[in-house]
Amino acid sequence: MLLHESVLLIIPCLIITVVAGTLMGYLLVRILSANGLTYFQYTFPFIPLLIYGVCLIITPIIISAICLKIQCRNSLVERIKMAD
């Protein structure tokens, strides 16, 4: 369940950052080109985007796995006693 929740939080984050980042990058290049810096040209960064997406997906999966591994060391009764 923890892993599923992590993935559900990653998807909107990935979509928002890709859309907003692309828009902001494109607008920045357009503004700079309009102000005389004509050597700027916008190209969509496919490889950095792919690396970003993979890292964004793998990081919560690894963190969830580590947390679950640590949590499974103690029995449920011990964890309930620790919470009190």
VOFI-984861 format. One line per field, with one value per residue (C-alpha): residue number from 0; residue in one letter; x, y, z. Coordinates in nm, 4 decimals, padded with zeros to 6 digits. Example, Ala and Ser with C-alpha at 12.3 -4.5 7.8 and 13.67 -1.06 7.14 Angstrom:
paza: (0/1) $
nuro: (a/s) $
east: (01.2300/01.3670) $
north: (-00.4500/-00.1060) $
up: (00.7800/00.7140) $
This chain:
paza: (0/1/2/3/4/5/6/7/8/9/10/11/12/13/14/15/16/17/18/19/20/21/22/23/24/25/26/27/28/29/30/31/32/33/34/35/36/37/38/39/40/41/42/43/44/45/46/47/48/49/50/51/52/53/54/55/56/57/58/59/60/61/62/63/64/65/66/67/68/69/70/71/72/73/74/75/76/77/78/79/80/81/82/83) $
nuro: (m/l/l/h/e/s/v/l/l/i/i/p/c/l/i/i/t/v/v/a/g/t/l/m/g/y/l/l/v/r/i/l/s/a/n/g/l/t/y/f/q/y/t/f/p/f/i/p/l/l/i/y/g/v/c/l/i/i/t/p/i/i/i/s/a/i/c/l/k/i/q/c/r/n/s/l/v/e/r/i/k/m/a/d) $
east: (00.0000/00.2867/00.4477/00.1185/00.0638/00.4152/00.3595/00.0250/00.1997/00.4812/00.2601/00.1031/00.4397/00.6052/00.3308/00.3286/00.7062/00.7368/00.4600/00.5629/00.9350/00.8861/00.6659/00.9021/01.2080/01.0401/00.9162/01.2585/01.4253/01.1598/01.2033/01.5827/01.5644/01.3272/01.5752/01.8634/02.0109/01.9314/02.1799/01.9446/01.7330/01.4927/01.5349/01.3330/01.5671/01.4571/01.7518/01.7543/01.3766/01.4116/01.6790/01.4637/01.1599/01.3515/01.5079/01.1719/01.0146/01.3019/01.3686/01.0338/01.0424/01.3834/01.2797/00.9598/01.1524/01.4060/01.1332/00.9407/01.2557/01.3349/00.9758/00.9603/01.2500/01.0154/00.6962/00.3638/00.3217/00.6607/00.5736/00.2421/00.4203/00.6718/00.3887/00.2401) $
north: (00.0000/00.2365/00.1706/00.2212/00.5536/00.6663/00.5938/00.7748/01.0824/01.0626/01.0656/01.4125/01.5494/01.4220/01.5595/01.9017/01.9409/01.8313/02.0627/02.3612/02.3114/02.2827/02.5912/02.7964/02.6902/02.7698/03.1083/03.1973/03.1213/03.3219/03.6214/03.6097/03.5772/03.8748/04.0833/04.0290/03.6977/03.5254/03.2419/03.0761/02.8006/02.5804/02.2056/01.9637/01.7792/01.4170/01.2430/01.4640/01.4230/01.0462/01.0464/01.2743/01.0499/00.7340/00.8940/01.0312/00.6866/00.4861/00.7087/00.6546/00.2850/00.2476/00.4552/00.2507/-00.0757/00.0370/00.1571/-00.1672/-00.3714/-00.1767/-00.2018/-00.5794/-00.6333/-00.5937/-00.7872/-00.6114/-00.6362/-00.4693/-00.1901/-00.1281/-00.1154/00.1324/00.3565/00.3798) $
up: (00.0000/00.0816/-00.2551/-00.4375/-00.2609/-00.3496/-00.7172/-00.7106/-00.5721/-00.8275/-01.1377/-01.0854/-00.9734/-01.2900/-01.5141/-01.3464/-01.3520/-01.7143/-01.8345/-01.6206/-01.6857/-02.0591/-02.0687/-01.8543/-02.0528/-02.3835/-02.2604/-02.1220/-02.4542/-02.6409/-02.4086/-02.4363/-02.8154/-02.8353/-02.6338/-02.8728/-02.7619/-03.0874/-03.0388/-02.7857/-02.9384/-02.7478/-02.7765/-02.5681/-02.3265/-02.3786/-02.2094/-01.8950/-01.8771/-01.8953/-01.6239/-01.4076/-01.4493/-01.3644/-01.0560/-00.9479/-00.9715/-00.8223/-00.5186/-00.3395/-00.4249/-00.2604/00.0410/00.0835/00.0594/00.3204/00.5577/00.5246/00.5811/00.8983/01.0142/00.9659/01.2073/01.5036/01.5586/01.5464/01.9244/01.9816/01.7408/01.9201/02.2557/02.1161/01.9959/02.3471) $
